[in-house]
């Protein structure tokens, strides 16, 4: 026998989509289960979806969503830098980082924000309970958009020293020059990774290292027990970098906490009220297959 409508669990498709994440690819994103849990908990009559948007279609997607009663949207690869040219205004963080990941639509005017930087720092602080100002930080993959944004935000916090590392060193030289007025900064070469680990306390990975899920064959003596390793990549299981670091005595976490904290901040921008962070955390960890496993 069919249940009466009043007793059926509410489905996402029963509520209009007014929020989404745009990316290419986008099916892997765990933002929808996290954000939809928050919307349900606060009895907000919307749902949050995924939209596959190739780079060449981004401007058209912004145009359509601007006029479609959307409250806002998130951006993932490869859109965070290009989106800056498609909004009417940005906050200071998005301007400084050169990227936006959260759009707020206010009566057809689009405002770009960046919650990745604050989300990264909140995740590092939760995972390691550390004072960033005392740490020498190395950002791997600092030539890409995510790595450059991470380096810029960490540099703005006056860390003890910042090392920007990329396989193509030309991409980091200009970044190092840009940041040198606010923080001691140096350029690291990918082939000198052992030396880079030796001179860093916190390693933040924004590179493609381990993206294919194959184990890293890096020497074990690169890692120290006092090392903190934060991999911005996340998945259902430990990333290869996290596996390598933990196997060799370092403390390490992946980017799931960063996704949580940036998502909480995005929700608060859209609705102007505190987000149900514990509800979002539970839904995110469940969607990632980590519920009850005691993992960060």
C-alpha atoms as one frame of an Amber mdcrd trajectory, in Angstrom:
protein
   0.000   0.000   0.000   1.268   3.476  -0.834   1.872   5.803   2.076  -0.223
   8.950   2.239   1.694  11.956   0.916   1.863  13.599   4.337   3.864  10.682
   5.761   6.377  10.275   2.934   9.937  11.525   3.553  10.537  14.761   1.715
  12.520  14.223  -1.483  14.949  16.693  -2.999  12.936  16.712  -6.230   9.864
  17.881  -4.307  11.581  21.233  -3.701  12.731  23.666  -6.412  16.443  23.862
  -7.097  17.612  27.332  -6.105  21.241  26.531  -5.257  23.852  24.386  -7.004
  27.511  23.659  -7.595  28.858  24.312 -11.105  31.888  22.449 -12.377  33.485
  20.231 -14.986  33.518  17.512 -13.711  30.932  17.870 -10.968  29.353  14.471
 -10.250  31.960  13.747  -7.582  30.998  16.792  -5.499  29.734  16.094  -1.982
  28.360  19.610  -1.548  24.748  18.613  -2.411  24.199  16.127   0.443  25.802
  18.537   2.902  23.825  21.601   1.780  20.536  19.732   1.340  20.778  18.434
   4.910  21.051  22.037   6.106  18.119  23.164   3.968  15.908  20.340   5.263
  16.921  20.940   8.870  15.931  24.610   8.691  12.746  23.823   6.700  13.844
  25.979   3.790  11.801  25.181   0.653  14.732  24.747  -1.743  17.186  22.109
  -2.870  20.826  22.250  -3.921  21.887  20.486  -7.126  24.852  19.736  -9.357
  25.281  21.359 -12.762  27.848  20.179 -15.272  29.088  23.344 -16.963  32.045
  23.234 -19.390  34.316  26.261 -19.301  33.026  27.652 -22.598  29.443  27.637
 -21.245  30.133  29.365 -17.919  29.068  32.864 -19.004  25.792  31.523 -20.401
  25.153  29.550 -17.204  25.629  32.706 -15.119  23.235  34.594 -17.377  20.537
  31.923 -17.075  20.897  31.441 -13.311  20.953  35.182 -12.694  17.402  35.437
 -14.004  16.058  32.104 -12.767  15.338  32.969  -9.119  18.523  31.241  -7.997
  19.716  32.326  -4.559  23.296  31.530  -5.474  25.754  28.806  -6.388  29.177
  27.367  -5.694  31.989  26.941  -8.188  34.500  24.129  -8.450  37.177  23.396
 -11.037  37.811  24.939 -13.506  35.629  27.994 -12.913  36.865  29.850  -9.816
  39.143  32.307 -11.616  37.007  32.897 -14.723  33.949  33.646 -12.587  35.517
  36.860 -11.299  34.770  38.462 -14.670  31.102  37.445 -14.520  29.979  39.009
 -11.235  28.949  42.560 -10.425  31.054  42.853  -7.259  33.401  40.782  -5.095
  34.455  40.748  -1.473  37.994  41.621  -0.441  38.991  37.980   0.022  37.954
  37.018  -3.517  39.794  40.055  -4.877  42.958  39.212  -2.938  42.916  35.525
  -3.854  41.991  36.112  -7.501  39.230  33.513  -7.356  35.644  33.100  -6.222
  33.852  29.930  -5.191  30.535  31.301  -3.879  28.027  33.456  -5.757  25.143
  35.277  -4.074  22.304  36.466  -6.330  20.574  39.527  -4.913  17.716  40.609
  -7.166  19.744  39.898 -10.285  23.024  41.378  -9.027  25.760  38.801  -8.577
  28.237  39.058  -5.723  31.326  36.845  -5.646  32.862  35.610  -2.398  35.689
  33.248  -1.563  35.096  30.872   1.343  37.938  28.534   0.360  40.633  30.541
   2.144  38.813  30.844   5.472  37.600  27.245   5.061  41.168  26.007   4.590
  42.413  27.774   7.715  39.422  26.598   9.787  40.079  23.016   8.656  43.810
  23.209   9.454  43.063  24.734  12.847  40.519  22.042  13.692  42.673  19.162
  12.485  45.956  20.222  14.057  45.107  22.790  16.770  48.098  24.849  15.636
  49.088  28.511  15.525  49.745  29.191  11.848  51.854  32.245  12.601  54.538
  30.024  14.123  54.765  27.643  11.153  56.908  27.399   8.041  54.398  26.482
   5.328  54.995  24.850   1.941  52.202  24.920  -0.656  52.590  22.210  -3.301
  50.996  22.970  -6.662  51.110  26.723  -6.093  51.028  27.357  -9.832  47.383
  26.308 -10.152  44.298  28.288  -9.178  43.622  26.420  -5.917  47.284  26.508
  -4.915  47.689  30.200  -5.669  44.564  31.042  -3.675  45.800  28.940  -0.737
  49.233  30.572  -0.847  47.761  34.074  -0.992  45.436  33.449   1.951  48.097
  31.790   4.092  50.495  34.591   3.230  47.972  37.164   4.432  48.001  35.502
   7.868  51.686  36.311   8.406  52.913  32.748   8.665  56.543  32.381   9.705
  57.662  31.491   6.172  55.952  30.486   2.944  57.438  28.233   0.275  55.559
  28.032  -3.037  56.269  24.878  -5.024  55.278  23.874  -8.542  56.545  21.576
 -11.267  56.769  24.604 -13.579  58.767  27.097 -11.555  57.911  30.085 -13.765
  54.335  29.917 -12.465  55.458  30.478  -8.883  58.118  33.149  -9.377  55.561
  35.890 -10.040  53.462  34.673  -7.100  56.479  34.762  -4.792  57.271  38.310
  -5.865  53.668  39.334  -5.265  53.650  37.889  -1.739  57.126  38.959  -0.692
  55.951  42.301   0.679  53.769  40.647   3.333  55.518  37.380   4.260  58.982
  35.777   3.964  58.544  33.711   0.800  60.728  31.520  -1.373  60.253  29.439
  -4.508  60.713  25.679  -4.197  61.566  23.323  -7.039  59.626  20.089  -7.369
  62.859  18.108  -7.723  64.007  19.474  -4.339  61.005  18.072  -2.477  63.136
  16.415   0.205  64.697  19.753   1.094  61.284  21.436   1.007  59.878  18.930
   3.516  62.958  19.379   5.660  62.408  23.128   5.911  58.618  23.091   6.446
  56.341  22.434   9.400  53.045  22.390   7.464  52.686  21.019   3.933  49.516
  21.977   2.051  48.956  19.975  -1.130  47.069  21.586  -4.012  48.955  19.619
  -6.678  47.930  16.546  -8.673  50.188  14.297  -6.572  48.215  11.134  -5.849
  45.133  12.135  -7.811  45.203   8.818  -9.679  45.009   7.035  -6.283  48.336
   5.269  -6.755  50.674   5.147  -3.776  53.403   7.762  -3.637  56.933   6.392
  -3.823  58.425   9.305  -1.929  61.232   8.457   0.514  60.065   7.768   4.052
  62.678  10.074   5.569  61.050  13.133   4.039  58.403  12.885   6.772  58.930
  13.829  10.424  56.720  13.113  13.456  56.186  16.859  13.883  55.078  17.365
  10.274  51.526  18.516   9.578  50.243  17.485   6.131  47.005  18.856   4.692
  45.837  17.437   1.361  43.194  19.647  -0.269  41.946  16.599  -2.211  39.245
  14.435  -0.585  37.508  11.145  -1.250  35.860   8.171   0.423  39.244   6.858
   1.560  42.582   8.285   2.579  44.353  10.003  -0.293  47.768   8.628  -1.311
  49.469  11.631   0.294  47.655  11.113   3.590  48.482   7.387   3.498  52.156
   8.125   2.849  52.393  10.781   5.546  50.648   8.745   8.235  52.638   5.616
   7.387  55.811   7.594   7.987  54.805   9.160  11.283  53.407  12.546  10.243
  49.996  13.905  11.155  47.827  14.232   8.042  44.254  14.908   6.930  42.550
  15.382   3.585  40.292  18.148   2.294  36.937  16.928   3.592  37.096  19.330
   6.536  37.874  22.193   4.160  34.783  21.307   2.117  32.724  21.373   5.314
  33.972  24.719   6.587  33.774  26.513   3.234  30.255  25.117   2.780  29.131
  26.387   6.178  30.406  29.867   5.303  28.688  29.760   1.894  25.358  28.796
   3.478  25.598  31.769   5.838  26.270  34.117   2.935  23.184  32.892   1.086
  20.780  33.067   4.027  22.281  35.567   6.470  21.857  33.225   9.407  24.017
  30.659  11.215  24.332  27.373   9.352  23.517  24.090  11.133  27.167  23.050
  11.067  26.760  19.809  13.009  23.962  18.659  10.680  26.117  19.489   7.659
  29.112  17.676   9.144  27.114  14.510   9.772  25.615  14.506   6.270  28.988
  15.152   4.629  30.821  12.422   6.510  27.978  10.002   5.787  28.072  10.850
   2.068  31.851  10.318   2.086  31.416   6.888   3.681  33.189   7.898   6.876
  30.328   7.993   9.336  31.258   6.115  12.490  34.851   5.506  11.379  36.312
   8.182  13.617  38.196   9.830  10.730  38.670  13.450   9.897
